[in-house]
Amino acid sequence: MAGMVRLGGIAAFVAVLMVVVTIALGQTIATSKILGIILSLVMTGCILLTFWTTKTLFNANNYRRADIAIMGVIALFVLWWLLSLVGGGGMSMGGTGVGIFGIIALIVLLAVFVVWILFSIQSMGYAPTGGGVWKAIGILYLITCVLIILALVFLILGGVTKSVSMLGVGGFLFLIGGLVWIASLIVHGIGLLGGAGKMSA
């Protein structure tokens, strides 16, 4: 069980690596949908593994308050990935393509981060058992969720009203939220590796 949790921690770092690689290969991915799909698949799989093993760690310490939130994030994230794939989206967190599937994917992504807020709060609740790192994880994810939700609202409204200023604000908030999200994943990975170490001790 400790090995699985440790794997989840490593997966969090791999997810961050996929984001960095995607940013570095932005233009290449724009012209190669297959590459974008592969990178997004790896990133999504790593995030799902990170959350599933977080549930494993929590449950191993008799902490089950986060179960519903974790499963909600997993289910909605898979749905978002499938919709963004159908809609022609790329690897980016907001990559949702165009058309009706793109709009639905944005709304589902909004739902992902709404549920993620619940996970953030419940991660902080695990801190007395798992240590202060889980309070940090919860706070970072909470900041991420607020920024991303605001960004998505501006992007959706900007797309509907054709407002360049709204799209600009949404893009800026998305950038900042994405950076905090990356930091959150890194700390999440550290939390899982630390938890695995305690389980092995």
KALINVEN-V109259 format. One record per residue. N is the residue number from 1. SS is DSSP state (hx for helix, st for strand, lp for the rest). Layout:
# KALINVEN-V109259
n = {N;N}
ss = {SS;SS}
This chain:
# KALINVEN-V109259
n = {1;2;3;4;5;6;7;8;9;10;11;12;13;14;15;16;17;18;19;20;21;22;23;24;25;26;27;28;29;30;31;32;33;34;35;36;37;38;39;40;41;42;43;44;45;46;47;48;49;50;51;52;53;54;55;56;57;58;59;60;61;62;63;64;65;66;67;68;69;70;71;72;73;74;75;76;77;78;79;80;81;82;83;84;85;86;87;88;89;90;91;92;93;94;95;96;97;98;99;100;101;102;103;104;105;106;107;108;109;110;111;112;113;114;115;116;117;118;119;120;121;122;123;124;125;126;127;128;129;130;131;132;133;134;135;136;137;138;139;140;141;142;143;144;145;146;147;148;149;150;151;152;153;154;155;156;157;158;159;160;161;162;163;164;165;166;167;168;169;170;171;172;173;174;175;176;177;178;179;180;181;182;183;184;185;186;187;188;189;190;191;192;193;194;195;196;197;198;199;200;201}
ss = {lp;hx;hx;hx;hx;hx;hx;hx;hx;hx;hx;hx;hx;hx;hx;hx;hx;hx;hx;hx;hx;hx;hx;hx;lp;hx;hx;hx;hx;hx;hx;lp;hx;hx;hx;hx;hx;hx;hx;hx;hx;hx;hx;hx;hx;hx;hx;hx;hx;hx;hx;hx;hx;hx;hx;hx;hx;hx;hx;hx;lp;lp;lp;lp;lp;lp;hx;hx;hx;hx;hx;hx;hx;hx;hx;hx;hx;hx;hx;hx;hx;hx;hx;hx;hx;hx;lp;lp;lp;lp;lp;lp;lp;lp;lp;lp;lp;lp;hx;hx;hx;hx;hx;hx;hx;hx;hx;hx;hx;hx;hx;hx;hx;hx;hx;hx;hx;hx;hx;hx;hx;hx;hx;hx;hx;lp;hx;hx;hx;hx;lp;hx;hx;hx;hx;hx;hx;hx;hx;hx;hx;hx;hx;hx;hx;hx;hx;hx;hx;hx;hx;hx;hx;hx;hx;hx;hx;hx;hx;hx;hx;lp;lp;hx;hx;hx;hx;hx;hx;hx;hx;hx;hx;hx;hx;hx;hx;hx;hx;hx;hx;hx;hx;hx;hx;hx;hx;hx;hx;hx;hx;hx;hx;hx;hx;hx;hx;hx;hx;hx;lp}
